[in-house]
Amino acid sequence: MVFYPPAWVPKLPFDPPDSIPISEFMLNEKYGRHSLSTSKPPFTCGLTGAEYSALEVRERVDHLARALAEELSWKPNQGTEWDKVAGVFSVNTVCCMKSMEHASAHILPSAPTDGIPATRLTP
């Protein structure tokens, strides 16, 4: 189903891409977003005050996607997106909130580049 904005909403200065996941649109400056390095932290824990910068969120999303791909034996170019759906029951914290909603749309080759074992990632 296609949704259209109300008439009073101004037209965007560009046409948003419709061939990429929303997570790629949000975490990649290539599509017109504000610089990740100068963005304010997108998530702050209301109890502890813990924050992750936009760059940290992008890195954590990437690591989680790699870990899930390895753990579930998902390959980037094998099977369909319907074969790569995961349900996650988790505490609602800044550590996992954004990463979880994005991970299944962002499956990459399984070995993280920073040497962290893919299945032993911690918040």
N, CA, C and O atoms as CSV, one atom per row, in Angstrom:
chain,resi,resn,atom,element,x,y,z
A,1,MET,N,N,0.841,-1.172,0.000
A,1,MET,CA,C,0.000,0.000,0.000
A,1,MET,C,C,0.890,1.240,0.000
A,1,MET,O,O,1.849,1.321,0.767
A,2,VAL,N,N,0.580,2.172,-0.833
A,2,VAL,CA,C,1.347,3.405,-0.938
A,2,VAL,C,C,0.654,4.495,-0.131
A,2,VAL,O,O,-0.561,4.667,-0.229
A,3,PHE,N,N,1.416,5.225,0.661
A,3,PHE,CA,C,0.868,6.329,1.451
A,3,PHE,C,C,1.396,7.645,0.883
A,3,PHE,O,O,2.567,7.748,0.518
A,4,TYR,N,N,0.549,8.616,0.815
A,4,TYR,CA,C,0.926,9.929,0.309
A,4,TYR,C,C,0.769,10.959,1.417
A,4,TYR,O,O,-0.127,10.834,2.251
A,5,PRO,N,N,1.635,11.988,1.439
A,5,PRO,CA,C,1.530,13.014,2.484
A,5,PRO,C,C,0.321,13.913,2.237
A,5,PRO,O,O,-0.174,14.007,1.114
A,6,PRO,N,N,-0.151,14.575,3.299
A,6,PRO,CA,C,-1.235,15.538,3.124
A,6,PRO,C,C,-0.792,16.681,2.205
A,6,PRO,O,O,0.405,16.915,2.037
A,7,ALA,N,N,-1.728,17.370,1.628
A,7,ALA,CA,C,-1.436,18.437,0.667
A,7,ALA,C,C,-0.613,19.573,1.281
A,7,ALA,O,O,0.142,20.236,0.570
A,8,TRP,N,N,-0.750,19.807,2.596
A,8,TRP,CA,C,-0.058,20.929,3.226
A,8,TRP,C,C,1.430,20.652,3.477
A,8,TRP,O,O,2.167,21.576,3.823
A,9,VAL,N,N,1.888,19.412,3.313
A,9,VAL,CA,C,3.300,19.067,3.525
A,9,VAL,C,C,4.097,19.451,2.281
A,9,VAL,O,O,3.742,19.044,1.174
A,10,PRO,N,N,5.181,20.237,2.446
A,10,PRO,CA,C,5.964,20.637,1.271
A,10,PRO,C,C,6.662,19.444,0.621
A,10,PRO,O,O,6.949,18.447,1.284
A,11,LYS,N,N,6.927,19.552,-0.661
A,11,LYS,CA,C,7.618,18.503,-1.408
A,11,LYS,C,C,9.080,18.449,-0.973
A,11,LYS,O,O,9.705,19.484,-0.741
A,12,LEU,N,N,9.618,17.237,-0.865
A,12,LEU,CA,C,11.031,17.065,-0.526
A,12,LEU,C,C,11.904,17.613,-1.653
A,12,LEU,O,O,11.483,17.625,-2.810
A,13,PRO,N,N,13.119,18.067,-1.324
A,13,PRO,CA,C,14.005,18.584,-2.367
A,13,PRO,C,C,14.587,17.481,-3.257
A,13,PRO,O,O,15.284,17.784,-4.225
A,14,PHE,N,N,14.314,16.212,-2.948
A,14,PHE,CA,C,14.794,15.088,-3.750
A,14,PHE,C,C,13.790,13.946,-3.623
A,14,PHE,O,O,12.978,13.932,-2.698
A,15,ASP,N,N,13.844,13.011,-4.527
A,15,ASP,CA,C,12.994,11.828,-4.430
A,15,ASP,C,C,13.711,10.769,-3.611
A,15,ASP,O,O,14.782,10.311,-4.007
A,16,PRO,N,N,13.143,10.367,-2.472
A,16,PRO,CA,C,13.800,9.333,-1.668
A,16,PRO,C,C,13.889,8.029,-2.450
A,16,PRO,O,O,12.957,7.677,-3.172
A,17,PRO,N,N,14.999,7.310,-2.315
A,17,PRO,CA,C,15.130,6.044,-3.043
A,17,PRO,C,C,14.117,5.015,-2.530
A,17,PRO,O,O,13.816,4.969,-1.338
A,18,ASP,N,N,13.602,4.202,-3.436
A,18,ASP,CA,C,12.655,3.171,-3.016
A,18,ASP,C,C,13.211,1.761,-3.242
A,18,ASP,O,O,12.472,0.778,-3.187
A,19,SER,N,N,14.514,1.676,-3.496
A,19,SER,CA,C,15.123,0.381,-3.778
A,19,SER,C,C,16.108,-0.064,-2.693
A,19,SER,O,O,16.853,-1.024,-2.890
A,20,ILE,N,N,16.115,0.626,-1.552
A,20,ILE,CA,C,17.017,0.267,-0.458
A,20,ILE,C,C,16.215,0.162,0.838
A,20,ILE,O,O,15.136,0.746,0.939
A,21,PRO,N,N,16.726,-0.576,1.836
A,21,PRO,CA,C,16.038,-0.633,3.128
A,21,PRO,C,C,16.064,0.728,3.822
A,21,PRO,O,O,16.971,1.526,3.584
A,22,ILE,N,N,15.090,0.994,4.664
A,22,ILE,CA,C,15.025,2.272,5.385
A,22,ILE,C,C,16.288,2.475,6.218
A,22,ILE,O,O,16.757,3.602,6.383
A,23,SER,N,N,16.833,1.382,6.740
A,23,SER,CA,C,18.044,1.481,7.551
A,23,SER,C,C,19.217,2.019,6.730
A,23,SER,O,O,19.998,2.825,7.236
A,24,GLU,N,N,19.351,1.597,5.501
A,24,GLU,CA,C,20.423,2.095,4.635
A,24,GLU,C,C,20.220,3.588,4.375
A,24,GLU,O,O,21.185,4.351,4.351
A,25,PHE,N,N,18.996,3.995,4.184
A,25,PHE,CA,C,18.669,5.406,3.960
A,25,PHE,C,C,19.039,6.241,5.193
A,25,PHE,O,O,19.563,7.348,5.069
A,26,MET,N,N,18.761,5.697,6.379
A,26,MET,CA,C,19.004,6.432,7.620
A,26,MET,C,C,20.476,6.474,8.021
A,26,MET,O,O,20.907,7.432,8.663
A,27,LEU,N,N,21.254,5.459,7.658
A,27,LEU,CA,C,22.620,5.345,8.158
A,27,LEU,C,C,23.693,5.618,7.107
A,27,LEU,O,O,24.870,5.352,7.352
A,28,ASN,N,N,23.318,6.135,5.961
A,28,ASN,CA,C,24.285,6.382,4.899
A,28,ASN,C,C,24.131,7.813,4.392
A,28,ASN,O,O,23.062,8.195,3.916
A,29,GLU,N,N,25.186,8.594,4.493
A,29,GLU,CA,C,25.149,9.999,4.076
A,29,GLU,C,C,24.943,10.158,2.575
A,29,GLU,O,O,24.575,11.235,2.105
A,30,LYS,N,N,25.176,9.099,1.831
A,30,LYS,CA,C,25.044,9.132,0.375
A,30,LYS,C,C,23.629,9.525,-0.071
A,30,LYS,O,O,23.443,10.020,-1.183
A,31,TYR,N,N,22.654,9.308,0.779
A,31,TYR,CA,C,21.262,9.567,0.402
A,31,TYR,C,C,20.733,10.898,0.931
A,31,TYR,O,O,19.521,11.111,0.960
A,32,GLY,N,N,21.629,11.796,1.352
A,32,GLY,CA,C,21.220,13.148,1.691
A,32,GLY,C,C,21.015,13.432,3.163
A,32,GLY,O,O,20.571,14.524,3.517
A,33,ARG,N,N,21.321,12.490,4.028
A,33,ARG,CA,C,21.152,12.764,5.451
A,33,ARG,C,C,22.254,13.675,5.959
A,33,ARG,O,O,23.296,13.816,5.319
A,34,HIS,N,N,22.025,14.292,7.109
A,34,HIS,CA,C,23.023,15.131,7.775
A,34,HIS,C,C,24.239,14.278,8.120
A,34,HIS,O,O,24.099,13.073,8.331
A,35,SER,N,N,25.399,14.862,8.182
A,35,SER,CA,C,26.639,14.139,8.479
A,35,SER,C,C,26.519,13.329,9.764
A,35,SER,O,O,26.110,13.858,10.797
A,36,LEU,N,N,26.873,12.047,9.704
A,36,LEU,CA,C,26.819,11.195,10.892
A,36,LEU,C,C,27.785,11.666,11.969
A,36,LEU,O,O,27.479,11.577,13.158
A,37,SER,N,N,28.946,12.167,11.564
A,37,SER,CA,C,29.961,12.563,12.540
A,37,SER,C,C,29.555,13.797,13.349
A,37,SER,O,O,30.050,13.986,14.460
A,38,THR,N,N,28.670,14.636,12.820
A,38,THR,CA,C,28.249,15.829,13.556
A,38,THR,C,C,26.811,15.740,14.059
A,38,THR,O,O,26.294,16.699,14.631
A,39,SER,N,N,26.164,14.596,13.851
A,39,SER,CA,C,24.790,14.411,14.326
A,39,SER,C,C,24.767,14.217,15.838
A,39,SER,O,O,25.714,13.686,16.418
A,40,LYS,N,N,23.686,14.647,16.468
A,40,LYS,CA,C,23.504,14.389,17.892
A,40,LYS,C,C,23.213,12.903,18.086
A,40,LYS,O,O,22.737,12.250,17.157
A,41,PRO,N,N,23.489,12.352,19.276
A,41,PRO,CA,C,23.205,10.938,19.509
A,41,PRO,C,C,21.718,10.646,19.276
A,41,PRO,O,O,20.859,11.328,19.836
A,42,PRO,N,N,21.413,9.640,18.453
A,42,PRO,CA,C,20.016,9.357,18.142
A,42,PRO,C,C,19.267,8.670,19.279
A,42,PRO,O,O,18.038,8.720,19.322
A,43,PHE,N,N,19.989,8.028,20.203
A,43,PHE,CA,C,19.337,7.317,21.303
A,43,PHE,C,C,20.043,7.628,22.615
A,43,PHE,O,O,21.272,7.629,22.687
A,44,THR,N,N,19.250,7.894,23.655
A,44,THR,CA,C,19.766,8.127,24.998
A,44,THR,C,C,18.921,7.330,25.968
A,44,THR,O,O,17.694,7.414,25.932
A,45,CYS,N,N,19.561,6.550,26.843
A,45,CYS,CA,C,18.839,5.780,27.849
A,45,CYS,C,C,18.297,6.741,28.901
A,45,CYS,O,O,19.047,7.541,29.460
A,46,GLY,N,N,17.006,6.664,29.167
A,46,GLY,CA,C,16.385,7.539,30.148
A,46,GLY,C,C,16.792,7.236,31.577
A,46,GLY,O,O,16.670,8.102,32.443
A,47,LEU,N,N,17.275,6.027,31.847
A,47,LEU,CA,C,17.671,5.644,33.204
A,47,LEU,C,C,19.144,5.915,33.478
A,47,LEU,O,O,19.488,6.463,34.525
A,48,THR,N,N,20.011,5.539,32.551
A,48,THR,CA,C,21.455,5.648,32.794
A,48,THR,C,C,22.095,6.834,32.106
A,48,THR,O,O,23.188,7.250,32.490
A,49,GLY,N,N,21.445,7.385,31.105
A,49,GLY,CA,C,22.028,8.478,30.333
A,49,GLY,C,C,23.003,7.997,29.264
A,49,GLY,O,O,23.624,8.810,28.579
A,50,ALA,N,N,23.142,6.663,29.115
A,50,ALA,CA,C,24.041,6.112,28.096
A,50,ALA,C,C,23.580,6.557,26.712
A,50,ALA,O,O,22.384,6.581,26.421
A,51,GLU,N,N,24.540,6.906,25.868
A,51,GLU,CA,C,24.241,7.352,24.509
A,51,GLU,C,C,25.153,6.637,23.525
A,51,GLU,O,O,26.253,6.207,23.872
A,52,TYR,N,N,24.678,6.519,22.298
A,52,TYR,CA,C,25.502,6.046,21.196
A,52,TYR,C,C,25.436,7.108,20.114
A,52,TYR,O,O,24.359,7.587,19.763
A,53,SER,N,N,26.608,7.473,19.584
A,53,SER,CA,C,26.629,8.431,18.484
A,53,SER,C,C,26.055,7.763,17.240
A,53,SER,O,O,25.913,6.541,17.201
A,54,ALA,N,N,25.729,8.544,16.238
A,54,ALA,CA,C,25.201,7.991,14.992
A,54,ALA,C,C,26.219,7.055,14.345
A,54,ALA,O,O,25.846,6.036,13.764
A,55,LEU,N,N,27.499,7.396,14.445
A,55,LEU,CA,C,28.536,6.521,13.894
A,55,LEU,C,C,28.612,5.201,14.656
A,55,LEU,O,O,28.800,4.144,14.053
A,56,GLU,N,N,28.464,5.261,15.994
A,56,GLU,CA,C,28.461,4.030,16.793
A,56,GLU,C,C,27.248,3.171,16.468
A,56,GLU,O,O,27.352,1.946,16.403
A,57,VAL,N,N,26.103,3.802,16.264
A,57,VAL,CA,C,24.895,3.042,15.909
A,57,VAL,C,C,25.121,2.312,14.594
A,57,VAL,O,O,24.795,1.131,14.479
A,58,ARG,N,N,25.671,2.996,13.608
A,58,ARG,CA,C,25.927,2.353,12.318
A,58,ARG,C,C,26.874,1.160,12.481
A,58,ARG,O,O,26.645,0.103,11.893
A,59,GLU,N,N,27.923,1.326,13.267
A,59,GLU,CA,C,28.882,0.238,13.492
A,59,GLU,C,C,28.231,-0.932,14.233
A,59,GLU,O,O,28.460,-2.089,13.878
A,60,ARG,N,N,27.426,-0.646,15.254
A,60,ARG,CA,C,26.777,-1.708,16.032
A,60,ARG,C,C,25.749,-2.458,15.181
A,60,ARG,O,O,25.602,-3.674,15.304
A,61,VAL,N,N,25.052,-1.736,14.331
A,61,VAL,CA,C,24.091,-2.372,13.423
A,61,VAL,C,C,24.822,-3.342,12.496
A,61,VAL,O,O,24.362,-4.462,12.273
A,62,ASP,N,N,25.952,-2.910,11.961
A,62,ASP,CA,C,26.741,-3.744,11.069
A,62,ASP,C,C,27.220,-5.004,11.796
A,62,ASP,O,O,27.114,-6.105,11.256
A,63,HIS,N,N,27.742,-4.853,13.009
A,63,HIS,CA,C,28.242,-6.004,13.769
A,63,HIS,C,C,27.116,-6.976,14.115
A,63,HIS,O,O,27.298,-8.191,14.027
A,64,LEU,N,N,25.963,-6.455,14.504
A,64,LEU,CA,C,24.844,-7.336,14.832
A,64,LEU,C,C,24.369,-8.094,13.597
A,64,LEU,O,O,24.074,-9.286,13.680
A,65,ALA,N,N,24.293,-7.426,12.472
A,65,ALA,CA,C,23.871,-8.088,11.241
A,65,ALA,C,C,24.832,-9.215,10.876
A,65,ALA,O,O,24.404,-10.294,10.467
A,66,ARG,N,N,26.119,-8.962,11.024
A,66,ARG,CA,C,27.119,-9.995,10.728
A,66,ARG,C,C,26.995,-11.170,11.687
A,66,ARG,O,O,27.092,-12.324,11.268
A,67,ALA,N,N,26.784,-10.892,12.956
A,67,ALA,CA,C,26.655,-11.958,13.948
A,67,ALA,C,C,25.416,-12.813,13.675
A,67,ALA,O,O,25.478,-14.040,13.747
A,68,LEU,N,N,24.295,-12.166,13.363
A,68,LEU,CA,C,23.080,-12.930,13.046
A,68,LEU,C,C,23.256,-13.762,11.785
A,68,LEU,O,O,22.799,-14.903,11.720
A,69,ALA,N,N,23.915,-13.194,10.790
A,69,ALA,CA,C,24.142,-13.935,9.553
A,69,ALA,C,C,24.977,-15.180,9.816
A,69,ALA,O,O,24.694,-16.250,9.277
A,70,GLU,N,N,25.999,-15.039,10.642
A,70,GLU,CA,C,26.837,-16.204,10.948
A,70,GLU,C,C,26.080,-17.227,11.786
A,70,GLU,O,O,26.108,-18.422,11.493
A,71,GLU,N,N,25.412,-16.760,12.816
A,71,GLU,CA,C,24.694,-17.675,13.719
A,71,GLU,C,C,23.582,-18.431,13.003
A,71,GLU,O,O,23.352,-19.607,13.286
A,72,LEU,N,N,22.894,-17.771,12.080
A,72,LEU,CA,C,21.750,-18.376,11.391
A,72,LEU,C,C,22.114,-18.926,10.013
A,72,LEU,O,O,21.240,-19.373,9.270
A,73,SER,N,N,23.407,-18.891,9.673
A,73,SER,CA,C,23.910,-19.391,8.382
A,73,SER,C,C,23.247,-18.705,7.186
A,73,SER,O,O,22.969,-19.348,6.174
A,74,TRP,N,N,22.997,-17.409,7.306
A,74,TRP,CA,C,22.429,-16.648,6.202
A,74,TRP,C,C,23.562,-16.184,5.298
A,74,TRP,O,O,24.611,-15.753,5.777
A,75,LYS,N,N,23.350,-16.273,4.007
A,75,LYS,CA,C,24.316,-15.811,3.014
A,75,LYS,C,C,23.701,-14.631,2.267
A,75,LYS,O,O,22.502,-14.656,1.989
A,76,PRO,N,N,24.484,-13.588,1.930
A,76,PRO,CA,C,23.932,-12.388,1.315
A,76,PRO,C,C,23.197,-12.624,-0.001
A,76,PRO,O,O,22.176,-11.984,-0.256
A,77,ASN,N,N,23.691,-13.519,-0.830
A,77,ASN,CA,C,23.093,-13.698,-2.150
A,77,ASN,C,C,22.451,-15.064,-2.339
A,77,ASN,O,O,22.314,-15.534,-3.469
A,78,GLN,N,N,22.061,-15.696,-1.258
A,78,GLN,CA,C,21.402,-16.997,-1.340
A,78,GLN,C,C,20.060,-16.922,-0.627
A,78,GLN,O,O,19.950,-16.330,0.446
A,79,GLY,N,N,19.051,-17.520,-1.225
A,79,GLY,CA,C,17.714,-17.482,-0.637
A,79,GLY,C,C,17.044,-16.136,-0.872
A,79,GLY,O,O,17.615,-15.239,-1.494
A,80,THR,N,N,15.833,-16.013,-0.366
A,80,THR,CA,C,15.083,-14.772,-0.512
A,80,THR,C,C,15.042,-14.047,0.827
A,80,THR,O,O,15.423,-14.598,1.860
A,81,GLU,N,N,14.578,-12.812,0.794
A,81,GLU,CA,C,14.433,-12.071,2.051
A,81,GLU,C,C,13.442,-12.762,2.986
A,81,GLU,O,O,13.523,-12.597,4.203
A,82,TRP,N,N,12.516,-13.528,2.432
A,82,TRP,CA,C,11.534,-14.250,3.249
A,82,TRP,C,C,12.187,-15.403,4.004
A,82,TRP,O,O,11.643,-15.869,5.005
A,83,ASP,N,N,13.349,-15.869,3.538
A,83,ASP,CA,C,14.094,-16.918,4.230
A,83,ASP,C,C,14.942,-16.347,5.363
A,83,ASP,O,O,15.534,-17.104,6.133
A,84,LYS,N,N,15.008,-15.020,5.474
A,84,LYS,CA,C,15.903,-14.370,6.436
A,84,LYS,C,C,15.125,-13.435,7.357
A,84,LYS,O,O,15.455,-12.256,7.485
A,85,VAL,N,N,14.112,-13.963,7.982
A,85,VAL,CA,C,13.307,-13.183,8.915
A,85,VAL,C,C,13.542,-13.732,10.311
A,85,VAL,O,O,13.455,-14.942,10.521
A,86,ALA,N,N,13.838,-12.861,11.269
A,86,ALA,CA,C,14.081,-13.287,12.643
A,86,ALA,C,C,13.203,-12.471,13.582
A,86,ALA,O,O,13.046,-11.263,13.406
A,87,GLY,N,N,12.640,-13.128,14.565
A,87,GLY,CA,C,11.901,-12.446,15.624
A,87,GLY,C,C,12.798,-12.370,16.848
A,87,GLY,O,O,13.424,-13.365,17.216
A,88,VAL,N,N,12.871,-11.219,17.478
A,88,VAL,CA,C,13.750,-11.036,18.629
A,88,VAL,C,C,12.926,-10.540,19.810
A,88,VAL,O,O,12.202,-9.550,19.708
A,89,PHE,N,N,13.046,-11.240,20.925
A,89,PHE,CA,C,12.429,-10.808,22.173
A,89,PHE,C,C,13.541,-10.237,23.028
A,89,PHE,O,O,14.447,-10.966,23.430
A,90,SER,N,N,13.488,-8.950,23.312
A,90,SER,CA,C,14.607,-8.291,23.968
A,90,SER,C,C,14.113,-7.146,24.849
A,90,SER,O,O,13.041,-6.583,24.625
A,91,VAL,N,N,14.918,-6.818,25.851
A,91,VAL,CA,C,14.648,-5.653,26.671
A,91,VAL,C,C,14.767,-4.417,25.782
A,91,VAL,O,O,15.652,-4.358,24.928
A,92,ASN,N,N,13.902,-3.446,25.967
A,92,ASN,CA,C,13.912,-2.227,25.166
A,92,ASN,C,C,14.958,-1.265,25.730
A,92,ASN,O,O,14.658,-0.455,26.606
A,93,THR,N,N,16.184,-1.362,25.221
A,93,THR,CA,C,17.271,-0.496,25.679
A,93,THR,C,C,17.963,0.126,24.480
A,93,THR,O,O,17.758,-0.301,23.344
A,94,VAL,N,N,18.783,1.135,24.735
A,94,VAL,CA,C,19.513,1.760,23.640
A,94,VAL,C,C,20.516,0.798,23.028
A,94,VAL,O,O,20.951,1.003,21.894
A,95,CYS,N,N,20.892,-0.243,23.754
A,95,CYS,CA,C,21.886,-1.194,23.244
A,95,CYS,C,C,21.352,-1.998,22.063
A,95,CYS,O,O,22.112,-2.340,21.157
A,96,CYS,N,N,20.071,-2.302,22.059
A,96,CYS,CA,C,19.593,-3.211,21.023
A,96,CYS,C,C,18.419,-2.677,20.216
A,96,CYS,O,O,18.061,-3.278,19.203
A,97,MET,N,N,17.815,-1.582,20.623
A,97,MET,CA,C,16.615,-1.094,19.960
A,97,MET,C,C,16.808,-0.890,18.462
A,97,MET,O,O,16.112,-1.526,17.670
A,98,LYS,N,N,17.705,-0.046,18.058
A,98,LYS,CA,C,17.885,0.261,16.643
A,98,LYS,C,C,18.522,-0.896,15.893
A,98,LYS,O,O,18.148,-1.179,14.755
A,99,SER,N,N,19.470,-1.558,16.513
A,99,SER,CA,C,20.160,-2.646,15.838
A,99,SER,C,C,19.212,-3.763,15.444
A,99,SER,O,O,19.330,-4.317,14.351
A,100,MET,N,N,18.279,-4.098,16.313
A,100,MET,CA,C,17.378,-5.212,16.046
A,100,MET,C,C,16.439,-4.931,14.877
A,100,MET,O,O,16.206,-5.813,14.050
A,101,GLU,N,N,15.905,-3.736,14.796
A,101,GLU,CA,C,14.955,-3.477,13.718
A,101,GLU,C,C,15.635,-3.466,12.356
A,101,GLU,O,O,14.984,-3.651,11.328
A,102,HIS,N,N,16.935,-3.251,12.353
A,102,HIS,CA,C,17.671,-3.124,11.110
A,102,HIS,C,C,18.379,-4.396,10.670
A,102,HIS,O,O,18.637,-4.579,9.480
A,103,ALA,N,N,18.693,-5.264,11.601
A,103,ALA,CA,C,19.622,-6.363,11.319
A,103,ALA,C,C,19.185,-7.263,10.175
A,103,ALA,O,O,20.013,-7.621,9.338
A,104,SER,N,N,17.932,-7.635,10.111
A,104,SER,CA,C,17.533,-8.589,9.082
A,104,SER,C,C,17.561,-7.976,7.685
A,104,SER,O,O,17.603,-8.709,6.697
A,105,ALA,N,N,17.538,-6.661,7.582
A,105,ALA,CA,C,17.592,-6.017,6.269
A,105,ALA,C,C,19.027,-5.712,5.850
A,105,ALA,O,O,19.261,-5.183,4.763
A,106,HIS,N,N,19.977,-6.043,6.706
A,106,HIS,CA,C,21.353,-5.602,6.481
A,106,HIS,C,C,22.318,-6.774,6.657
A,106,HIS,O,O,23.316,-6.642,7.366
A,107,ILE,N,N,22.046,-7.895,6.038
A,107,ILE,CA,C,22.897,-9.066,6.191
A,107,ILE,C,C,24.131,-8.924,5.303
A,107,ILE,O,O,24.028,-8.704,4.097
A,108,LEU,N,N,25.280,-9.055,5.922
A,108,LEU,CA,C,26.559,-8.903,5.248
A,108,LEU,C,C,27.376,-10.176,5.404
A,108,LEU,O,O,26.988,-11.056,6.172
A,109,PRO,N,N,28.497,-10.301,4.699
A,109,PRO,CA,C,29.378,-11.440,4.937
A,109,PRO,C,C,29.713,-11.554,6.424
A,109,PRO,O,O,29.738,-10.547,7.132
A,110,SER,N,N,29.967,-12.755,6.893
A,110,SER,CA,C,29.890,-13.024,8.323
A,110,SER,C,C,31.036,-12.554,9.203
A,110,SER,O,O,30.808,-12.423,10.406
A,111,ALA,N,N,32.217,-12.293,8.734
A,111,ALA,CA,C,33.314,-11.972,9.644
A,111,ALA,C,C,33.455,-10.476,9.863
A,111,ALA,O,O,33.728,-9.741,8.913
A,112,PRO,N,N,33.273,-10.003,11.103
A,112,PRO,CA,C,33.482,-8.579,11.377
A,112,PRO,C,C,34.928,-8.188,11.077
A,112,PRO,O,O,35.837,-9.004,11.224
A,113,THR,N,N,35.134,-6.964,10.665
A,113,THR,CA,C,36.464,-6.545,10.256
A,113,THR,C,C,37.346,-6.131,11.420
A,113,THR,O,O,38.550,-5.957,11.233
A,114,ASP,N,N,36.789,-5.966,12.620
A,114,ASP,CA,C,37.610,-5.492,13.728
A,114,ASP,C,C,38.132,-6.611,14.621
A,114,ASP,O,O,38.701,-6.334,15.676
A,115,GLY,N,N,37.951,-7.865,14.223
A,115,GLY,CA,C,38.492,-8.978,14.983
A,115,GLY,C,C,37.605,-9.481,16.094
A,115,GLY,O,O,37.956,-10.469,16.737
A,116,ILE,N,N,36.459,-8.848,16.358
A,116,ILE,CA,C,35.544,-9.334,17.386
A,116,ILE,C,C,34.854,-10.575,16.845
A,116,ILE,O,O,34.303,-10.532,15.746
A,117,PRO,N,N,34.866,-11.703,17.597
A,117,PRO,CA,C,34.126,-12.864,17.111
A,117,PRO,C,C,32.660,-12.493,16.895
A,117,PRO,O,O,32.030,-11.907,17.776
A,118,ALA,N,N,32.126,-12.826,15.746
A,118,ALA,CA,C,30.801,-12.358,15.346
A,118,ALA,C,C,29.704,-12.789,16.293
A,118,ALA,O,O,28.714,-12.069,16.427
A,119,THR,N,N,29.826,-13.920,16.955
A,119,THR,CA,C,28.748,-14.377,17.830
A,119,THR,C,C,28.948,-13.972,19.268
A,119,THR,O,O,28.170,-14.382,20.129
A,120,ARG,N,N,29.971,-13.173,19.563
A,120,ARG,CA,C,30.235,-12.763,20.936
A,120,ARG,C,C,30.247,-11.249,21.065
A,120,ARG,O,O,31.113,-10.688,21.736
A,121,LEU,N,N,29.304,-10.596,20.436
A,121,LEU,CA,C,29.234,-9.148,20.527
A,121,LEU,C,C,28.513,-8.762,21.813
A,121,LEU,O,O,27.523,-9.397,22.175
A,122,THR,N,N,28.980,-7.759,22.493
A,122,THR,CA,C,28.352,-7.311,23.734
A,122,THR,C,C,28.005,-5.853,23.622
A,122,THR,O,O,28.633,-5.122,22.856
A,123,PRO,N,N,26.991,-5.401,24.390
A,123,PRO,CA,C,26.606,-3.983,24.339
A,123,PRO,C,C,27.690,-3.080,24.868
A,123,PRO,O,O,27.520,-1.861,24.892
